[in-house]
Every structure is written in C-alpha cells, then in structure tokens.
Amino acid sequence: MTDTDTGAQPGTAHARVLIATAVPAERDAVARALHDRPAIDVVAVGVGPAAAAAGTATALTTAELAGDPYTLVVSAGIGGGFSTPPGTVLIADAITVADLGAETPEGFLPVTELGFGTVTHRPPASLVRDLAAATGTAPAAVGTVLTVSTVTGTADRAALLARRHPGAVAEAMEGFGVAEAAAAHDVPVAEIRAVSNAVGPRDRAAWRIGDALAALTDAFGKSAPVLESWKNT
Ligand SMILES: O=C(O)c1cccc(C(=O)CC[C@H]2O[C@@H](n3cnc4c(=O)[nH]cnc43)[C@H](O)[C@@H]2O)c1
C-alpha cells in the first residue's frame, strides 16, 4: 500500500493506532465503537503492568516488522476513581507508576530517587486537550492516572496515594506498562479510563462494570476521529 492509497501526504506515515486493554470485555467495549475504523486496532494484553508492557511491545514490534508501524498507543479500560462516580470518563495527563521503588524507614522512595528509570510518562498535551474536548471530559477529570500492581483495598492506602499524588484522578493496573513499551518504541501514548469503582475499601459487589464499559464505548466513539487524525508535531 502506498502513501497515496491511505490518503496521507507522500512520505508521511499514516496514522495507525494501537489500543491496549487488560481483558477481553474491555477490548470488546472499545471495539464496539470502532467498526469502520481500519487504522485502529484493539488488543487485550492482560492484567497488570508487566503483561501490559509485554503485550504492547509485542504488538508494536510485529507492526514495525510488517512495515506498518503504529503512530499512537492508548491504554484503555475501567479503573478506580478517586473522587468521581462510576461511569465517569477520565483522561490521563500523566501516567504514573505508584508502587515502583523502595520502602525505607523514612517512607517510600520512587525508583527515580534510587537512580533508575522513570515513574511518569506524559501524553502529548495537544492530544489530551483534543480527547477531553471530543469526549466532553471536564477539566477535573483530566489528571494523573496511577498504575498499581495491587488494587487499593483500604481507606488508609487510598488516602496515602491521594496525598502522594495530589493530581491523581484514577488508579488502574496497566497504563505505565503500556507507556513503557510505547516509549521504548518512541511512540506517543495516552490513557483513557472509565470509572467502575471508588478507590478505597474493597467492595467488589459495588463495582459498576457495566456502566464503566458502556462509558468506555461512548468515549471511544467520540475519540476515534481525534485518534485517527492527531499528529505529533
Ligand atoms: O468481571 C467482569 O465482567 C469484568 C469486566 C471487565 C473488566 C473486569 C476487570 O476486573 C478488569 C480489571 C482491570 O480493571 C482495572 N481496575 C478497575 N478498578 C480498579 C481499581 O480500583 N484499582 C486498580 N485497577 C482497577 C485494572 O486496570 C484491571 O486490569 C472485569
């Protein structure tokens, strides 16, 4: 296929978007909004940052080797909200791993303070702005989405995370892994979450997964034109 076939300017890579969810139910909720969008692929990469990084990196490498690389990666799914009700759509302006580091007698040290790696990936500001506008997301619902390896289950832990990350709007388990893979391939990243539950004392019966999945479908229906047309300038 040539650049002309895709409608892109000659010599300009056409947009190709990879959306990574944790589980098939999330993948299907996103994909429901994306029929007739051949430039966007949705894959379920597994639960947790390690599975997410491995699955995303595999998809990125496969596309590169096929000569049709992805130009944008999105981590998507349901998540715990810090202060917004189930069904709220949240957009990350920072994707931060909350529990990568070391406990010390003086408290938690992020891995960067140990001299390693990174703890935050920042989606491009113009993409965050365009996604928020397209989905009608309020400014208060744009913020840091934390990545955790253990779902928060107590009020104490929720308060500690909120104190440590005052800009946090949500926690989930994959964003940082997806972002690490995207960064390794030099591809920009975004994260979109729909709230299924509150971050706090564990109450699995109170999770509103159906509401969150429906909100996810709606958000991706509205976001698809932005994802397809957004250019990293
Ligand atoms: O049981 C189902 O039908 C079902 C359908 C879709 C998704 C699920 C999940 O359990 C997804 C797990 C996924 O959700 C994220 N998540 C949601 N709430 C939180 C939270 O409070 N803290 C951290 N992560 C959360 C997370 O990304 C998981 O991978 C079930």
The ligand as an SDF file (V2000), in Angstrom:
LIG
                    3D

 30 33  0  0  0  0  0  0  0  0999 V2000
  -15.9010   -9.2510   35.6510 O   0  0  0  0  0  0  0  0  0  0  0  0
  -16.0950   -8.6470   34.5890 C   0  0  0  0  0  0  0  0  0  0  0  0
  -17.0800   -8.7640   33.8700 O   0  0  0  0  0  0  0  0  0  0  0  0
  -15.0620   -7.6820   34.1700 C   0  0  0  0  0  0  0  0  0  0  0  0
  -15.2580   -6.9580   33.0090 C   0  0  0  0  0  0  0  0  0  0  0  0
  -14.3000   -6.0470   32.6330 C   0  0  0  0  0  0  0  0  0  0  0  0
  -13.1690   -5.8430   33.4270 C   0  0  0  0  0  0  0  0  0  0  0  0
  -13.0090   -6.5640   34.5840 C   0  0  0  0  0  0  0  0  0  0  0  0
  -11.8460   -6.3760   35.4350 C   0  0  0  0  0  0  0  0  0  0  0  0
  -11.7430   -6.8700   36.5220 O   0  0  0  0  0  0  0  0  0  0  0  0
  -10.7800   -5.5420   34.8660 C   0  0  0  0  0  0  0  0  0  0  0  0
   -9.5760   -5.4460   35.7360 C   0  0  0  0  0  0  0  0  0  0  0  0
   -8.9170   -4.1570   35.3940 C   0  0  0  0  0  0  0  0  0  0  0  0
   -9.6520   -3.0980   35.9010 O   0  0  0  0  0  0  0  0  0  0  0  0
   -8.8190   -2.0760   36.3140 C   0  0  0  0  0  0  0  0  0  0  0  0
   -9.3270   -1.6160   37.6080 N   0  0  0  0  0  0  0  0  0  0  0  0
  -10.6170   -1.4010   37.8740 C   0  0  0  0  0  0  0  0  0  0  0  0
  -10.7790   -0.8840   39.0940 N   0  0  0  0  0  0  0  0  0  0  0  0
   -9.5430   -0.7710   39.6320 C   0  0  0  0  0  0  0  0  0  0  0  0
   -9.0860   -0.2730   40.8790 C   0  0  0  0  0  0  0  0  0  0  0  0
   -9.8280    0.1870   41.7630 O   0  0  0  0  0  0  0  0  0  0  0  0
   -7.7490   -0.3220   41.0800 N   0  0  0  0  0  0  0  0  0  0  0  0
   -6.9010   -0.8000   40.1390 C   0  0  0  0  0  0  0  0  0  0  0  0
   -7.3140   -1.2770   38.9460 N   0  0  0  0  0  0  0  0  0  0  0  0
   -8.6260   -1.2520   38.6860 C   0  0  0  0  0  0  0  0  0  0  0  0
   -7.4140   -2.6260   36.2620 C   0  0  0  0  0  0  0  0  0  0  0  0
   -6.7420   -1.9570   35.2450 O   0  0  0  0  0  0  0  0  0  0  0  0
   -7.5690   -4.1030   35.9690 C   0  0  0  0  0  0  0  0  0  0  0  0
   -6.7330   -4.5750   34.9900 O   0  0  0  0  0  0  0  0  0  0  0  0
  -13.9420   -7.4920   34.9700 C   0  0  0  0  0  0  0  0  0  0  0  0
  1  2  2  0
  2  3  1  0
  2  4  1  0
  4  5  1  0
  4 30  2  0
  5  6  2  0
  6  7  1  0
  7  8  2  0
  8  9  1  0
  8 30  1  0
  9 10  2  0
  9 11  1  0
 11 12  1  0
 12 13  1  0
 13 14  1  0
 13 28  1  0
 14 15  1  0
 15 16  1  0
 15 26  1  0
 16 17  1  0
 16 25  1  0
 17 18  2  0
 18 19  1  0
 19 20  1  0
 19 25  2  0
 20 21  2  0
 20 22  1  0
 22 23  1  0
 23 24  2  0
 24 25  1  0
 26 27  1  0
 26 28  1  0
 28 29  1  0
M  END
$$$$
